[in-house]
Amino acid sequence: MEPDHSRSSADRRDYDLIVIGAGINGVGIALDAALRGLSVALVEKEDICSGVSAWSGRLVHGGLRYLEHYDFGLVRESLVERERLFRNAPHLVHPVPLMMPSFRHNRRSRWLVEIGMVLYDALSWRKTPPTHRLLGRTATLRRFPGISPEGLTGAAVFYDGQLELAERLCVEVALDAVANGAQLMLHTRVTAPLVQDGRVVGVEAVDELTGEQVQLRAPVVYNVAGPWIDRVFAPDSVPEQPRLNGGAKGSHLVVERFPGAPTDVVYYESRRDGRLVLVIPWMDRVMIGTTDVRFEDDPGDARCDIGEAEYLLDEVNALVPEAGLTMDDVLYTLSGVRPLPYEPGVPESSITRTHVLHDHAASGLPGLVTVVGGKLTTYRQLAEDAVDDCMRRLGRRDPGCPTRTRSLPGARGFDGEQLRAELRARGADERVARRLVRFYGAASLEVWSLAQATPALAELAHAPSGMIRAELVQAVSREQAVTLADVLARRTLTAFEPGHGLESVDGIADVLADLLGWDAERRQSEIDGYHAWLSHLDIPDPDGPRSDSFGAGAATTERTRA
Ligand SMILES: Cc1cc2nc3c(=O)[nH]c(=O)nc-3n(C[C@H](O)[C@H](O)[C@H](O)COP(=O)(O)OP(=O)(O)OC[C@H]3O[C@@H](n4cnc5c(N)ncnc54)[C@H](O)[C@@H]3O)c2cc1C
């Protein structure tokens, strides 16, 4: 197949709706709007899922914790959306058991946890996963032998969902939007609103790869820039606007599976401050999170600092005494700013996770709406609410939201066992077949057909993860990836694998250079760009103490090259 090298540039400039930001919420809105017949431009400064959607805990959860704030509506909504994701994206979202141990020192009593469990089950009636179970002390130790027995009284086991490959969900939703007519403009930064006769009638934007300025027009503009919502427009391009984003940083540590590590997700109370901490098996490793720290700088600069790392290591070592984790065990970190509403004086953990649609008419920018808040889990409902609102603003006949029962592309006709068998029958080895099904669902057959047509594409592009060359072609020809970081971080997730793909980066860059027509200079700048992107992960300096690198993300280019 001849790859299509062209970027999805704006070949038309007038739309019904402009959506700023291709995180999970922006892509969700673009899909819903396109399916309801609107012409929509989705404009993203970097790539699909390059914002906080990639820095989350990747759980699709009802939010047991929100019951403490009596937020039953949000829990019910989240549980309904969780169930929809089990049905509409079964290749990406799986039920996962969570264990919540009880210790004598806990601030939440065991009976309070039990009431929470009963309520959680009641609010998720007609669900896929089993209802909760209570375990005594002995059963808890049998299920999780590494747990500290000191003060342990038992545990509750309940279910939520896990979305290990959040990037793939965002990519599929975005591509479904494009397949239904949406215009996806990646690496295009919105800089200012277009204002005419006192109304917002579009946006000005700049193509970050070519420097080209573009003007896009639409009667409704949705700012869905997650934690960047207050930073999208240059201050001198707009009248003063109220601050909307609260800025609470959350970090996760990623470590190898350690002695005594649980096989369930474990959700437990911190000894230090009573917050709930998670130990999450993720991509054959373990993610430990999260923290809540006020953060006022550019969300793109959020990094895990040493205080957060110490806090998380102390908590996990208290839970699993034989873990004995130190700073040197931290492979890398994920850190992002939650897009929570700005509520000065309210502790971060108490700020509502419900989304709000903020209309800027009162502050002199009618036509502009900002989406504040939301979670990965509830993106579809957020999109439904936003597009309902948009249809009203446009005065258009609303055919109704089509996404509640709509399967994602990779879920159409999805049967994991059967797909693996078919791939095996067509010549894929077991490891490749498993990976393709896990990443692409039903589309795994399309990816493998590239390798069948051109046998060189069946070769491994990255041996540790089992990624084949055909996936590189898939990324650039069918999934709108245009940079090395797009491919390694958001299409194939090689960036999160051992070694971050650096041992294969030259070979991968060669393949992409051929596909995308890069000259030697561009090829090198792509490799440099990928090294720069890796600073997000705060990978340790092999020559220095681990504690020195926390919060810096610094010198990663040099360190990772070493
Ligand atoms: C530590 C942590 C853990 C979390 N865990 C979970 C969890 O387990 N489950 C869950 O459901 N939720 C979780 N969340 C919340 C969830 O990640 C977010 O609510 C969700 O991803 C927000 O998506 P978004 O699309 O609104 O924002 P983003 O994903 O940040 O997308 C916004 C996009 O806008 C783009 N953008 C910014 N400025 C511009 C501009 N000027 N022009 C064009 N584009 C622009 C950015 O590049 C970005 O891609 C967690 C969050 C954090 C921080």
Ligand as a Chemical Component Dictionary entry (heavy atoms), coordinates in Angstrom:
data_LIG
# 
_chem_comp.id                   LIG 
_chem_comp.type                 NON-POLYMER 
_chem_comp.pdbx_formal_charge   0 
_chem_comp.three_letter_code    LIG 
# 
loop_
_chem_comp_atom.comp_id 
_chem_comp_atom.atom_id 
_chem_comp_atom.alt_atom_id 
_chem_comp_atom.type_symbol 
_chem_comp_atom.charge 
_chem_comp_atom.model_Cartn_x 
_chem_comp_atom.model_Cartn_y 
_chem_comp_atom.model_Cartn_z 
_chem_comp_atom.pdbx_ordinal 
LIG C1  C1  C 0 -2.450  12.155 37.943 1  
LIG C2  C2  C 0 -3.769  12.021 37.233 2  
LIG C3  C3  C 0 -4.462  10.814 37.295 3  
LIG C4  C4  C 0 -5.683  10.685 36.646 4  
LIG N1  N1  N 0 -6.285  9.477  36.656 5  
LIG C5  C5  C 0 -7.457  9.298  36.013 6  
LIG C6  C6  C 0 -8.042  8.034  35.959 7  
LIG O1  O1  O 0 -7.487  7.049  36.454 8  
LIG N2  N2  N 0 -9.237  7.922  35.327 9  
LIG C7  C7  C 0 -9.859  8.979  34.756 10 
LIG O2  O2  O 0 -10.964 8.789  34.259 11 
LIG N3  N3  N 0 -9.304  10.206 34.747 12 
LIG C8  C8  C 0 -8.110  10.392 35.356 13 
LIG N4  N4  N 0 -7.498  11.615 35.339 14 
LIG C9  C9  C 0 -8.172  12.746 34.699 15 
LIG C10 C10 C 0 -8.012  12.714 33.187 16 
LIG O3  O3  O 0 -6.693  12.402 32.811 17 
LIG C11 C11 C 0 -8.362  14.070 32.577 18 
LIG O4  O4  O 0 -9.510  14.581 33.154 19 
LIG C12 C12 C 0 -8.609  13.963 31.072 20 
LIG O5  O5  O 0 -7.572  13.253 30.463 21 
LIG C13 C13 C 0 -8.721  15.360 30.486 22 
LIG O6  O6  O 0 -8.740  15.275 29.099 23 
LIG P1  P1  P 0 -8.815  16.592 28.220 24 
LIG O7  O7  O 0 -9.073  16.171 26.838 25 
LIG O8  O8  O 0 -9.791  17.535 28.822 26 
LIG O9  O9  O 0 -7.376  17.280 28.404 27 
LIG P2  P2  P 0 -5.979  16.927 27.684 28 
LIG O10 O10 O 0 -5.793  15.486 27.528 29 
LIG O11 O11 O 0 -4.917  17.668 28.414 30 
LIG O12 O12 O 0 -6.146  17.537 26.250 31 
LIG C14 C14 C 0 -6.050  18.917 26.015 32 
LIG C15 C15 C 0 -5.303  19.118 24.719 33 
LIG O13 O13 O 0 -5.326  20.502 24.366 34 
LIG C16 C16 C 0 -4.138  20.782 23.679 35 
LIG N5  N5  N 0 -3.907  22.226 23.663 36 
LIG C17 C17 C 0 -3.536  23.010 24.695 37 
LIG N6  N6  N 0 -3.394  24.292 24.278 38 
LIG C18 C18 C 0 -3.693  24.311 22.954 39 
LIG C19 C19 C 0 -3.701  25.337 21.959 40 
LIG N7  N7  N 0 -3.368  26.614 22.235 41 
LIG N8  N8  N 0 -4.039  25.003 20.691 42 
LIG C20 C20 C 0 -4.361  23.720 20.376 43 
LIG N9  N9  N 0 -4.338  22.708 21.285 44 
LIG C21 C21 C 0 -4.024  23.005 22.555 45 
LIG C22 C22 C 0 -3.088  20.012 24.474 46 
LIG O14 O14 O 0 -1.900  19.788 23.730 47 
LIG C23 C23 C 0 -3.833  18.729 24.808 48 
LIG O15 O15 O 0 -3.545  17.699 23.879 49 
LIG C24 C24 C 0 -6.250  11.782 35.955 50 
LIG C25 C25 C 0 -5.543  12.988 35.865 51 
LIG C26 C26 C 0 -4.302  13.093 36.479 52 
LIG C27 C27 C 0 -3.524  14.370 36.348 53 
# 
loop_
_chem_comp_bond.comp_id 
_chem_comp_bond.atom_id_1 
_chem_comp_bond.atom_id_2 
_chem_comp_bond.value_order 
_chem_comp_bond.pdbx_ordinal 
LIG C1  C2  SING 1  
LIG C2  C3  SING 2  
LIG C2  C26 DOUB 3  
LIG C3  C4  DOUB 4  
LIG C4  N1  SING 5  
LIG C4  C24 SING 6  
LIG N1  C5  DOUB 7  
LIG C5  C6  SING 8  
LIG C5  C8  SING 9  
LIG C6  O1  DOUB 10 
LIG C6  N2  SING 11 
LIG N2  C7  SING 12 
LIG C7  O2  DOUB 13 
LIG C7  N3  SING 14 
LIG N3  C8  DOUB 15 
LIG C8  N4  SING 16 
LIG N4  C9  SING 17 
LIG N4  C24 SING 18 
LIG C9  C10 SING 19 
LIG C10 O3  SING 20 
LIG C10 C11 SING 21 
LIG C11 O4  SING 22 
LIG C11 C12 SING 23 
LIG C12 O5  SING 24 
LIG C12 C13 SING 25 
LIG C13 O6  SING 26 
LIG O6  P1  SING 27 
LIG P1  O7  DOUB 28 
LIG P1  O8  SING 29 
LIG P1  O9  SING 30 
LIG O9  P2  SING 31 
LIG P2  O10 DOUB 32 
LIG P2  O11 SING 33 
LIG P2  O12 SING 34 
LIG O12 C14 SING 35 
LIG C14 C15 SING 36 
LIG C15 O13 SING 37 
LIG C15 C23 SING 38 
LIG O13 C16 SING 39 
LIG C16 N5  SING 40 
LIG C16 C22 SING 41 
LIG N5  C17 SING 42 
LIG N5  C21 SING 43 
LIG C17 N6  DOUB 44 
LIG N6  C18 SING 45 
LIG C18 C19 SING 46 
LIG C18 C21 DOUB 47 
LIG C19 N7  SING 48 
LIG C19 N8  DOUB 49 
LIG N8  C20 SING 50 
LIG C20 N9  DOUB 51 
LIG N9  C21 SING 52 
LIG C22 O14 SING 53 
LIG C22 C23 SING 54 
LIG C23 O15 SING 55 
LIG C24 C25 DOUB 56 
LIG C25 C26 SING 57 
LIG C26 C27 SING 58 
# 
